[in-house]
Amino acid sequence: MSTGARSPTAARAACTEPPHPVTLTVDTIYGSLQATSVHRLPTAYIELVLRGIIDHFVVPSPLGVPVYGGSIHGSRPHRRRVSWKRTGPDSVTLAITGAVAFTLQSDGRLTNARLVASSLSSSLDTHLLDAVTALDSMHAVPPWPEGAGGDSVTLVFAPTTESDSTSVSAPMFISMTPVWLIERDVSPKEGNPQPRYPAQAFERGIGDEILLAFAVDTSGAARMETVRVVRGTYREFAEAVLDALPNWRFEPARIGGCAVMEYVQMPFAFRMDR
């Protein structure tokens, strides 16, 4: 008589195929622009640049995103641990990510556009980059407003499922994506090396908190090409975290008994009392 339990062999066989979704969801994907340094450009001008990039973005079909972890119905990352706090199986969709940095010149040119965080979808990465270069080719961005000061500023363009108060954002496209029930989120293993505390910052009594976003693959390793610094004040702290992360190991997320790649956010706190 069958008990409904799968044998280890059957479980392993099931992992050779993608997990089956339970439903579909329709989400608004936002485009965001965030400066990497302090500037005096008015928000309305940054919004104009963002709107121009979004207007030149073409949604790839299919998206080809291989990473799980997008929030459902406004779920938000839990800031004290990796990924999202859940007490049981919960819903996730595809993580639509990626980031393109470029230099906005005072004459309105968009130069040095480059991919700084991959979505792990070659088509989505290409279309994000193409949107920035296409806007520049149109020469449609006016020079900086009078009094803005400076010659250039570096901006980062990225898709997100939620508008963010730390950046300028606007609706980018509507996405219909599958939904899965996730059984276990990514979690860090014991014994991971702590990032070094920058010596000069330690001597001066300076602390910081760096929030990283990145994908963890099915082997439990961070995919470094996906890493993005979401929040942080001092560059040397971010560099310390980025030096340590390749040596970290995680328990991978699981859907349907199978290890899957999940996109997570993880804070690294530097405090003098640690």
Backbone as CSV, one residue per row, in Angstrom:
resi,resn,N_x,N_y,N_z,CA_x,CA_y,CA_z,C_x,C_y,C_z
1,MET,0.853,-1.204,0.000,0.000,0.000,0.000,0.882,1.245,0.000
2,SER,0.564,2.201,-0.821,1.353,3.425,-0.901,1.031,4.357,0.257
3,THR,2.095,4.946,0.828,1.924,5.920,1.912,1.985,7.348,1.407
4,GLY,2.298,7.532,0.128,2.406,8.876,-0.434,3.794,9.452,-0.315
5,ALA,4.704,8.761,0.398,6.072,9.261,0.548,6.888,8.856,-0.659
6,ARG,7.761,9.790,-1.120,8.615,9.492,-2.251,9.932,8.906,-1.759
7,SER,10.470,7.977,-2.521,11.769,7.420,-2.181,12.849,8.437,-2.490
8,PRO,14.068,8.325,-1.877,15.172,9.231,-2.211,15.483,9.241,-3.691
9,THR,15.363,8.065,-4.326,15.634,8.002,-5.761,14.629,8.836,-6.542
10,ALA,13.349,8.730,-6.160,12.310,9.509,-6.850,12.509,11.000,-6.627
11,ALA,12.909,11.383,-5.403,13.133,12.798,-5.103,14.261,13.348,-5.946
12,ARG,15.348,12.550,-6.094,16.472,13.019,-6.899,16.059,13.150,-8.358
13,ALA,15.249,12.214,-8.830,14.815,12.264,-10.224,13.976,13.500,-10.488
14,ALA,13.122,13.854,-9.516,12.270,15.021,-9.687,13.088,16.305,-9.809
15,CYS,14.291,16.325,-9.231,15.122,17.526,-9.237,15.788,17.781,-10.578
16,THR,15.677,16.822,-11.504,16.245,17.055,-12.825,15.338,17.940,-13.669
17,GLU,14.125,18.217,-13.209,13.182,19.072,-13.910,12.835,20.272,-13.034
18,PRO,12.497,21.405,-13.652,12.113,22.576,-12.855,10.892,22.279,-11.997
19,PRO,10.815,22.870,-10.798,9.627,22.667,-9.948,8.369,23.168,-10.655
20,HIS,7.256,22.529,-10.353,5.992,22.924,-10.972,5.388,24.109,-10.227
21,PRO,5.013,25.181,-10.932,4.353,26.309,-10.262,2.944,25.938,-9.830
22,VAL,2.433,26.709,-8.871,1.090,26.449,-8.367,0.063,27.412,-8.958
23,THR,0.523,28.547,-9.467,-0.390,29.524,-10.064,0.438,30.550,-10.830
24,LEU,-0.227,31.594,-11.300,0.438,32.723,-11.955,0.123,33.992,-11.185
25,THR,0.996,34.978,-11.297,0.734,36.269,-10.685,1.072,37.377,-11.673
26,VAL,0.403,38.500,-11.520,0.678,39.673,-12.347,1.277,40.740,-11.449
27,ASP,2.486,41.166,-11.759,3.192,42.147,-10.953,3.615,43.341,-11.799
28,THR,3.680,44.501,-11.172,4.282,45.668,-11.795,5.764,45.667,-11.481
29,ILE,6.590,45.710,-12.509,8.033,45.812,-12.340,8.410,47.284,-12.498
30,TYR,9.113,47.811,-11.506,9.533,49.207,-11.521,10.966,49.322,-12.036
31,GLY,11.260,50.447,-12.636,12.636,50.809,-12.934,13.077,51.822,-11.907
32,SER,14.324,51.714,-11.450,14.822,52.652,-10.443,16.153,53.237,-10.886
33,LEU,16.409,54.459,-10.441,17.692,55.123,-10.662,18.224,55.570,-9.310
34,GLN,19.457,55.206,-9.018,20.072,55.555,-7.747,21.475,56.077,-8.005
35,ALA,21.813,57.206,-7.412,23.148,57.780,-7.555,24.115,57.102,-6.595
36,THR,25.360,56.979,-7.013,26.374,56.369,-6.156,27.114,57.394,-5.316
37,SER,26.790,58.673,-5.494,27.429,59.732,-4.708,26.455,60.894,-4.545
38,VAL,26.791,61.808,-3.672,25.935,62.968,-3.420,25.949,63.893,-4.632
39,HIS,24.778,64.424,-4.980,24.668,65.361,-6.095,23.567,66.371,-5.785
40,ARG,23.490,67.396,-6.627,22.467,68.434,-6.426,21.465,68.492,-7.576
41,LEU,21.365,67.426,-8.331,20.384,67.385,-9.416,18.980,67.275,-8.842
42,PRO,18.039,68.051,-9.343,16.659,67.958,-8.842,16.040,66.615,-9.190
43,THR,15.139,66.171,-8.345,14.468,64.889,-8.555,13.747,64.846,-9.895
44,ALA,13.163,65.966,-10.300,12.436,66.001,-11.570,13.352,65.691,-12.748
45,TYR,14.597,66.108,-12.665,15.549,65.831,-13.752,15.909,64.347,-13.778
46,ILE,16.149,63.750,-12.606,16.447,62.321,-12.532,15.257,61.516,-13.042
47,GLU,14.046,61.965,-12.703,12.845,61.280,-13.189,12.758,61.330,-14.711
48,LEU,13.164,62.453,-15.298,13.147,62.589,-16.754,14.095,61.568,-17.388
49,VAL,15.282,61.418,-16.808,16.249,60.445,-17.321,15.694,59.026,-17.195
50,LEU,15.124,58.715,-16.028,14.562,57.384,-15.814,13.441,57.103,-16.800
51,ARG,12.563,58.064,-17.001,11.453,57.867,-17.925,11.967,57.593,-19.334
52,GLY,13.038,58.280,-19.717,13.617,58.060,-21.032,14.180,56.655,-21.182
53,ILE,14.847,56.156,-20.130,15.394,54.797,-20.180,14.265,53.783,-20.277
54,ILE,13.235,53.965,-19.456,12.105,53.027,-19.465,11.424,53.027,-20.836
55,ASP,11.295,54.199,-21.444,10.658,54.283,-22.762,11.439,53.507,-23.820
56,HIS,12.746,53.342,-23.626,13.574,52.632,-24.598,13.811,51.173,-24.207
57,PHE,13.220,50.742,-23.097,13.389,49.357,-22.677,12.375,48.469,-23.402
58,VAL,12.857,47.379,-23.969,12.010,46.398,-24.643,12.025,45.129,-23.794
59,VAL,10.851,44.685,-23.386,10.762,43.487,-22.541,11.134,42.261,-23.370
60,PRO,12.160,41.505,-22.962,12.504,40.293,-23.716,11.447,39.222,-23.543
61,SER,11.266,38.425,-24.564,10.300,37.321,-24.501,10.958,36.062,-25.054
62,PRO,11.168,35.062,-24.190,10.822,35.064,-22.762,11.858,35.823,-21.943
63,LEU,11.516,36.091,-20.672,12.467,36.771,-19.799,13.714,35.918,-19.565
64,GLY,13.523,34.613,-19.476,14.660,33.721,-19.316,15.351,33.817,-17.973
65,VAL,14.621,34.237,-16.928,15.214,34.404,-15.597,15.244,33.054,-14.880
66,PRO,16.430,32.591,-14.415,16.528,31.278,-13.776,16.540,31.311,-12.253
67,VAL,16.264,32.495,-11.671,16.423,32.664,-10.229,15.071,32.902,-9.578
68,TYR,14.817,32.238,-8.454,13.600,32.431,-7.673,13.850,33.494,-6.598
69,GLY,12.747,34.020,-6.050,12.926,34.923,-4.923,12.210,36.236,-5.014
70,GLY,11.502,36.523,-6.114,10.741,37.754,-6.179,9.636,37.763,-5.145
71,SER,9.381,38.934,-4.552,8.359,39.022,-3.512,6.965,38.880,-4.112
72,ILE,6.031,38.414,-3.303,4.639,38.239,-3.716,3.758,39.146,-2.880
73,HIS,2.914,39.930,-3.561,1.927,40.771,-2.873,2.577,41.658,-1.807
74,GLY,3.697,42.269,-2.170,4.303,43.254,-1.278,5.080,42.692,-0.116
75,SER,5.439,41.384,-0.127,6.287,40.855,0.938,7.611,41.601,0.912
76,ARG,8.156,41.866,2.080,9.372,42.650,2.154,10.481,41.876,2.851
77,PRO,11.748,42.134,2.453,12.844,41.435,3.091,12.885,41.697,4.592
78,HIS,13.226,40.684,5.342,13.398,40.827,6.788,14.836,41.241,7.030
79,ARG,15.053,42.376,7.641,16.372,42.990,7.668,17.360,42.304,8.604
80,ARG,16.926,41.404,9.468,17.845,40.823,10.440,18.415,39.485,10.003
81,ARG,18.047,39.019,8.839,18.550,37.724,8.390,18.531,37.675,6.875
82,VAL,19.068,36.615,6.337,19.046,36.459,4.899,17.618,36.258,4.416
83,SER,17.312,36.877,3.283,16.067,36.625,2.580,14.844,37.010,3.386
84,TRP,13.727,36.286,3.197,12.445,36.664,3.754,12.088,35.792,4.939
85,LYS,11.564,36.390,5.981,11.169,35.623,7.161,9.855,34.907,6.878
86,ARG,9.872,33.581,7.033,8.667,32.800,6.816,8.537,31.762,7.918
87,THR,7.334,31.438,8.291,7.097,30.421,9.307,6.689,29.091,8.685
88,GLY,6.520,29.060,7.389,6.134,27.836,6.694,6.212,28.076,5.203
89,PRO,5.695,27.162,4.392,5.734,27.367,2.948,5.077,28.687,2.554
90,ASP,5.720,29.426,1.665,5.185,30.697,1.207,5.426,30.808,-0.280
91,SER,4.894,31.866,-0.875,4.928,32.005,-2.323,6.100,32.857,-2.778
92,VAL,6.746,32.419,-3.838,7.777,33.212,-4.494,7.547,33.140,-5.993
93,THR,8.087,34.121,-6.674,8.038,34.107,-8.126,9.470,34.260,-8.625
94,LEU,9.646,34.674,-9.858,10.984,34.851,-10.393,11.579,36.167,-9.908
95,ALA,12.878,36.169,-9.687,13.581,37.377,-9.248,14.045,38.145,-10.482
96,ILE,13.347,39.221,-10.804,13.701,40.048,-11.964,14.659,41.121,-11.470
97,THR,15.935,40.923,-11.762,16.990,41.759,-11.201,17.911,42.272,-12.305
98,GLY,19.153,42.556,-11.945,20.124,43.124,-12.873,20.328,44.594,-12.585
99,ALA,21.456,45.142,-12.999,21.737,46.561,-12.777,22.757,47.052,-13.798
100,VAL,22.508,48.243,-14.320,23.398,48.893,-15.278,23.824,50.235,-14.700
101,ALA,25.138,50.449,-14.613,25.671,51.738,-14.168,26.095,52.554,-15.386
102,PHE,25.972,53.856,-15.274,26.434,54.746,-16.346,26.769,56.106,-15.752
103,THR,27.515,56.877,-16.508,27.888,58.220,-16.084,27.009,59.232,-16.801
104,LEU,26.288,60.021,-16.025,25.459,61.090,-16.584,26.292,62.363,-16.604
105,GLN,26.627,62.828,-17.804,27.445,64.031,-17.958,26.576,65.287,-17.852
106,SER,27.210,66.390,-17.526,26.457,67.637,-17.340,25.817,68.136,-18.630
107,ASP,26.314,67.663,-19.789,25.694,68.067,-21.057,24.560,67.137,-21.475
108,GLY,24.216,66.162,-20.615,23.106,65.267,-20.896,23.487,63.949,-21.531
109,ARG,24.776,63.736,-21.787,25.198,62.462,-22.371,25.225,61.363,-21.305
110,LEU,24.930,60.139,-21.731,25.006,58.964,-20.868,26.171,58.118,-21.364
111,THR,27.266,58.099,-20.615,28.480,57.446,-21.088,28.873,56.285,-20.173
112,ASN,29.781,55.457,-20.691,30.365,54.361,-19.911,29.300,53.442,-19.310
113,ALA,28.274,53.113,-20.083,27.236,52.198,-19.603,27.806,50.789,-19.529
114,ARG,27.592,50.128,-18.396,28.104,48.772,-18.220,27.231,48.012,-17.236
115,LEU,27.166,46.696,-17.434,26.408,45.829,-16.544,27.212,45.632,-15.263
116,VAL,26.609,45.965,-14.108,27.315,45.814,-12.827,26.722,44.708,-11.965
117,ALA,25.543,44.204,-12.318,24.938,43.066,-11.621,24.072,42.322,-12.619
118,SER,24.357,41.037,-12.787,23.629,40.250,-13.780,22.331,39.683,-13.213
119,SER,21.333,39.587,-14.069,20.076,38.913,-13.718,20.188,37.408,-13.964
120,LEU,21.323,36.981,-14.556,21.554,35.610,-15.012,20.665,35.225,-16.188
121,SER,20.018,36.232,-16.780,19.315,36.070,-18.051,20.048,36.944,-19.064
122,SER,20.691,36.326,-20.037,21.476,37.110,-20.994,20.595,38.084,-21.769
123,SER,19.363,37.678,-22.074,18.475,38.571,-22.829,18.051,39.760,-21.984
124,LEU,17.709,39.541,-20.714,17.308,40.654,-19.859,18.484,41.590,-19.620
125,ASP,19.668,41.044,-19.360,20.852,41.884,-19.173,21.091,42.761,-20.395
126,THR,20.986,42.167,-21.579,21.227,42.911,-22.815,20.198,44.013,-23.003
127,HIS,18.941,43.722,-22.719,17.889,44.722,-22.912,18.008,45.868,-21.901
128,LEU,18.447,45.584,-20.685,18.674,46.656,-19.708,19.776,47.593,-20.191
129,LEU,20.856,47.009,-20.671,21.971,47.815,-21.168,21.577,48.584,-22.422
130,ASP,20.835,47.934,-23.309,20.416,48.590,-24.553,19.516,49.791,-24.296
131,ALA,18.697,49.738,-23.242,17.802,50.859,-22.943,18.585,52.120,-22.621
132,VAL,19.691,51.964,-21.900,20.518,53.123,-21.545,21.232,53.668,-22.776
133,THR,21.846,52.776,-23.550,22.586,53.241,-24.725,21.651,53.820,-25.790
134,ALA,20.430,53.279,-25.881,19.471,53.807,-26.861,19.051,55.223,-26.513
135,LEU,18.834,55.491,-25.227,18.474,56.854,-24.820,19.599,57.822,-25.151
136,ASP,20.834,57.420,-24.893,21.964,58.300,-25.195,22.054,58.581,-26.696
137,SER,21.805,57.567,-27.508,21.915,57.746,-28.957,20.884,58.719,-29.508
138,MET,19.792,58.921,-28.768,18.750,59.845,-29.213,19.072,61.294,-28.875
139,HIS,20.079,61.516,-28.025,20.455,62.867,-27.575,19.240,63.630,-27.043
140,ALA,18.416,62.899,-26.275,17.151,63.460,-25.805,17.225,64.033,-24.397
141,VAL,18.312,63.783,-23.678,18.427,64.281,-22.301,19.042,65.679,-22.328
142,PRO,18.366,66.663,-21.772,18.896,68.034,-21.799,20.073,68.188,-20.838
143,PRO,20.846,69.266,-20.999,21.931,69.538,-20.048,21.381,69.715,-18.631
144,TRP,22.268,69.602,-17.666,21.855,69.757,-16.279,21.247,71.141,-16.036
145,PRO,20.288,71.219,-15.148,19.722,72.525,-14.800,20.795,73.442,-14.209
146,GLU,20.607,74.700,-14.387,21.553,75.680,-13.852,21.613,75.565,-12.322
147,GLY,22.816,75.612,-11.795,23.001,75.535,-10.354,23.190,74.138,-9.813
148,ALA,23.116,73.102,-10.698,23.282,71.727,-10.229,24.711,71.462,-9.781
149,GLY,25.675,72.133,-10.430,27.069,71.967,-10.044,27.635,70.629,-10.476
150,GLY,28.953,70.563,-10.575,29.619,69.326,-10.940,29.620,69.079,-12.437
151,ASP,30.375,68.046,-12.836,30.503,67.698,-14.250,29.817,66.382,-14.602
152,SER,29.699,65.490,-13.628,29.119,64.176,-13.915,28.702,63.501,-12.618
153,VAL,27.854,62.492,-12.751,27.440,61.675,-11.614,27.166,60.266,-12.124
154,THR,27.516,59.262,-11.337,27.262,57.879,-11.709,25.903,57.452,-11.172
155,LEU,25.079,56.909,-12.067,23.752,56.424,-11.699,23.657,54.935,-11.989
156,VAL,22.809,54.250,-11.233,22.574,52.817,-11.430,21.102,52.605,-11.747
157,PHE,20.854,52.001,-12.897,19.497,51.677,-13.348,19.234,50.205,-13.076
158,ALA,18.109,49.898,-12.399,17.811,48.513,-12.043,16.311,48.294,-11.986
159,PRO,15.849,47.093,-12.353,14.445,46.734,-12.158,14.209,46.289,-10.727
160,THR,13.008,46.511,-10.228,12.653,46.098,-8.879,11.156,45.850,-8.822
161,THR,10.710,45.032,-7.869,9.278,44.762,-7.753,8.579,45.763,-6.847
162,GLU,9.329,46.648,-6.205,8.733,47.629,-5.298,9.428,48.971,-5.458
163,SER,8.665,50.063,-5.351,9.281,51.379,-5.341,10.075,51.528,-4.051
164,ASP,11.164,52.292,-4.130,12.107,52.383,-3.020,12.356,53.844,-2.692
165,SER,12.283,54.195,-1.416,12.461,55.586,-0.998,13.895,56.063,-1.175
166,THR,14.861,55.128,-1.332,16.259,55.526,-1.483,16.625,55.811,-2.933
167,SER,15.686,55.633,-3.862,15.958,55.874,-5.273,14.721,56.460,-5.933
168,VAL,14.912,56.968,-7.138,13.792,57.425,-7.957,13.280,56.221,-8.745
169,SER,11.978,55.991,-8.738,11.443,54.817,-9.417,10.162,55.164,-10.157
170,ALA,9.828,54.311,-11.142,8.611,54.485,-11.937,8.242,53.141,-12.534
171,PRO,6.946,52.898,-12.801,6.546,51.630,-13.417,7.272,51.403,-14.741
172,MET,7.713,50.145,-14.933,8.523,49.797,-16.100,7.775,48.870,-17.057
173,PHE,7.220,47.780,-16.535,6.386,46.892,-17.341,5.579,45.992,-16.423
174,ILE,4.565,45.359,-16.994,3.734,44.406,-16.270,4.219,42.997,-16.614
175,SER,4.411,42.187,-15.581,4.933,40.841,-15.789,3.948,39.809,-15.259
176,MET,3.636,38.801,-16.072,2.867,37.652,-15.609,3.854,36.501,-15.427
177,THR,4.065,36.093,-14.195,5.072,35.089,-13.905,4.491,33.963,-13.049
178,PRO,5.078,32.768,-13.137,4.616,31.650,-12.312,4.908,31.903,-10.835
179,VAL,4.174,31.192,-9.997,4.347,31.257,-8.543,4.614,29.844,-8.024
180,TRP,5.576,29.741,-7.109,5.908,28.464,-6.495,5.774,28.569,-4.975
181,LEU,5.549,27.455,-4.320,5.603,27.394,-2.864,7.016,27.008,-2.460
182,ILE,7.669,27.881,-1.714,9.043,27.616,-1.289,9.021,26.983,0.097
183,GLU,9.766,25.928,0.240,9.782,25.181,1.496,10.847,25.702,2.454
184,ARG,11.987,26.116,1.895,13.078,26.599,2.746,13.841,27.677,2.021
185,ASP,14.063,28.780,2.711,14.857,29.854,2.146,16.343,29.578,2.316
186,VAL,17.125,30.341,1.629,18.571,30.324,1.808,18.909,30.684,3.251
187,SER,19.907,30.010,3.816,20.402,30.358,5.155,21.911,30.154,5.186
188,PRO,22.654,31.041,5.856,24.116,30.908,5.899,24.541,29.750,6.797
189,LYS,25.590,29.055,6.403,26.123,27.970,7.219,26.975,28.534,8.359
190,GLU,27.177,27.715,9.370,28.029,28.107,10.489,29.481,28.170,10.030
191,GLY,30.240,29.081,10.658,31.677,29.144,10.418,32.110,29.988,9.247
192,ASN,31.181,30.741,8.651,31.585,31.616,7.553,32.500,32.724,8.060
193,PRO,33.559,33.075,7.317,34.499,34.103,7.777,33.856,35.482,7.797
194,GLN,34.073,36.212,8.886,33.529,37.560,8.981,34.348,38.527,8.139
195,PRO,33.701,39.510,7.509,34.461,40.518,6.756,35.421,41.260,7.688
196,ARG,36.572,41.609,7.160,37.535,42.366,7.964,36.994,43.779,8.223
197,TYR,37.293,44.294,9.399,36.902,45.668,9.727,37.974,46.588,9.154
198,PRO,37.626,47.513,8.268,38.645,48.397,7.689,39.442,49.106,8.789
199,ALA,40.760,49.027,8.708,41.630,49.495,9.793,41.426,50.973,10.091
200,GLN,41.404,51.805,9.069,41.279,53.250,9.310,39.922,53.586,9.904
201,ALA,38.872,52.922,9.447,37.543,53.165,10.005,37.503,52.739,11.466
202,PHE,38.155,51.614,11.794,38.184,51.144,13.176,38.903,52.148,14.072
203,GLU,40.030,52.660,13.594,40.794,53.636,14.376,40.005,54.911,14.613
204,ARG,39.140,55.272,13.668,38.360,56.511,13.781,36.999,56.284,14.429
205,GLY,36.709,55.036,14.798,35.436,54.739,15.455,34.242,54.822,14.539
206,ILE,34.426,54.516,13.252,33.349,54.610,12.258,32.755,53.229,12.019
207,GLY,31.436,53.146,11.977,30.734,51.918,11.649,29.869,52.092,10.420
208,ASP,29.261,51.007,9.965,28.402,51.066,8.780,27.600,49.776,8.706
209,GLU,26.568,49.768,7.896,25.842,48.547,7.560,25.697,48.471,6.059
210,ILE,26.173,47.379,5.500,26.120,47.157,4.064,25.009,46.144,3.781
211,LEU,24.097,46.486,2.898,23.043,45.571,2.477,23.358,45.108,1.061
212,LEU,23.589,43.812,0.917,23.868,43.226,-0.387,22.661,42.454,-0.896
213,ALA,22.502,42.424,-2.205,21.540,41.547,-2.859,22.315,40.655,-3.813
214,PHE,22.004,39.354,-3.809,22.741,38.428,-4.659,21.990,37.108,-4.751
215,ALA,22.356,36.307,-5.736,21.774,34.983,-5.908,22.675,33.938,-5.260
216,VAL,22.040,32.961,-4.609,22.744,31.808,-4.056,22.350,30.596,-4.893
217,ASP,23.341,29.899,-5.453,23.034,28.798,-6.356,22.739,27.509,-5.604
218,THR,22.470,26.453,-6.342,22.041,25.193,-5.730,23.149,24.494,-4.962
219,SER,24.418,24.913,-5.172,25.517,24.343,-4.400,25.748,25.096,-3.092
220,GLY,25.030,26.235,-2.908,25.188,27.024,-1.691,26.226,28.115,-1.791
221,ALA,26.631,28.476,-2.999,27.619,29.545,-3.201,26.943,30.797,-3.746
222,ALA,27.475,31.957,-3.361,26.968,33.221,-3.895,27.436,33.389,-5.332
223,ARG,26.533,33.759,-6.212,26.901,34.056,-7.594,27.373,35.503,-7.642
224,MET,28.680,35.685,-7.694,29.258,37.015,-7.529,28.871,37.976,-8.656
225,GLU,28.552,37.447,-9.841,28.172,38.339,-10.931,26.807,38.971,-10.717
226,THR,26.056,38.469,-9.719,24.732,39.026,-9.430,24.751,40.028,-8.287
227,VAL,25.878,40.177,-7.620,25.935,40.968,-6.390,25.720,42.448,-6.677
228,ARG,24.882,43.050,-5.850,24.650,44.490,-5.926,24.637,45.062,-4.516
229,VAL,25.349,46.169,-4.321,25.310,46.871,-3.039,24.053,47.738,-3.029
230,VAL,23.083,47.339,-2.228,21.797,48.035,-2.175,21.900,49.271,-1.283
231,ARG,22.617,49.119,-0.174,22.721,50.238,0.767,24.055,50.167,1.488
232,GLY,24.629,51.331,1.735,25.885,51.420,2.466,26.431,52.834,2.333
233,THR,27.181,53.267,3.326,27.677,54.640,3.339,29.119,54.753,2.873
234,TYR,29.968,53.831,3.306,31.397,53.943,3.046,31.870,52.805,2.142
235,ARG,32.647,53.180,1.115,33.097,52.211,0.123,33.966,51.114,0.726
236,GLU,34.830,51.462,1.712,35.748,50.454,2.245,35.003,49.320,2.965
237,PHE,33.840,49.616,3.544,33.059,48.558,4.181,32.466,47.621,3.127
238,ALA,31.961,48.195,2.043,31.416,47.374,0.959,32.502,46.490,0.360
239,GLU,33.697,47.032,0.195,34.800,46.246,-0.359,35.161,45.086,0.567
240,ALA,35.108,45.321,1.881,35.414,44.253,2.837,34.407,43.114,2.723
241,VAL,33.129,43.460,2.564,32.090,42.430,2.430,32.259,41.667,1.113
242,LEU,32.547,42.384,0.045,32.708,41.743,-1.252,33.929,40.831,-1.282
243,ASP,34.951,41.147,-0.485,36.121,40.268,-0.383,35.781,38.971,0.352
244,ALA,34.877,39.057,1.346,34.557,37.885,2.169,33.506,36.989,1.533
245,LEU,32.581,37.556,0.780,31.418,36.802,0.307,31.765,35.562,-0.522
246,PRO,32.778,35.586,-1.391,33.077,34.360,-2.158,33.418,33.163,-1.280
247,ASN,33.838,33.395,-0.042,34.197,32.303,0.865,33.039,31.855,1.751
248,TRP,31.883,32.492,1.609,30.719,32.100,2.399,30.018,30.920,1.718
249,ARG,29.400,30.081,2.551,28.604,28.976,2.053,27.232,29.010,2.722
250,PHE,26.223,28.604,1.960,24.834,28.691,2.391,24.132,27.353,2.184
251,GLU,23.055,27.157,2.951,22.106,26.101,2.634,21.190,26.652,1.548
252,PRO,21.111,25.997,0.398,20.292,26.557,-0.691,18.803,26.483,-0.391
253,ALA,18.044,27.308,-1.070,16.588,27.271,-0.968,16.074,25.976,-1.591
254,ARG,14.854,25.578,-1.167,14.262,24.354,-1.698,12.800,24.583,-2.084
255,ILE,12.457,24.052,-3.243,11.082,24.039,-3.744,10.794,22.624,-4.215
256,GLY,9.709,22.044,-3.729,9.358,20.694,-4.134,10.426,19.672,-3.799
257,GLY,11.159,19.898,-2.708,12.211,18.992,-2.292,13.514,19.157,-3.037
258,CYS,13.563,20.100,-3.972,14.757,20.297,-4.798,15.450,21.606,-4.466
259,ALA,16.765,21.595,-4.484,17.534,22.820,-4.307,17.330,23.721,-5.521
260,VAL,17.116,25.018,-5.266,16.918,25.989,-6.337,17.769,27.220,-6.055
261,MET,18.017,28.000,-7.090,18.763,29.243,-6.939,17.802,30.337,-6.467
262,GLU,18.185,31.048,-5.399,17.320,32.078,-4.836,18.073,33.392,-4.701
263,TYR,17.362,34.470,-4.948,17.904,35.825,-4.824,17.558,36.350,-3.436
264,VAL,18.567,36.795,-2.693,18.363,37.197,-1.309,18.969,38.576,-1.045
265,GLN,18.569,39.164,0.055,19.210,40.364,0.585,19.803,40.025,1.941
266,MET,21.024,40.494,2.176,21.709,40.150,3.422,22.446,41.367,3.957
267,PRO,22.190,41.739,5.225,22.895,42.868,5.828,24.188,42.418,6.524
268,PHE,25.203,43.234,6.425,26.470,43.023,7.132,26.724,44.267,7.984
269,ALA,26.693,44.099,9.293,26.830,45.233,10.220,28.263,45.332,10.744
270,PHE,28.807,46.533,10.702,30.127,46.820,11.268,29.915,47.747,12.457
271,ARG,30.129,47.226,13.641,29.940,48.023,14.855,31.176,47.902,15.730
272,MET,31.490,48.952,16.441,32.695,48.963,17.267,32.605,48.011,18.445
273,ASP,31.390,47.636,18.846,31.228,46.778,20.021,31.151,45.309,19.691
274,ARG,31.376,44.973,18.404,31.225,43.564,18.046,32.442,42.764,18.471
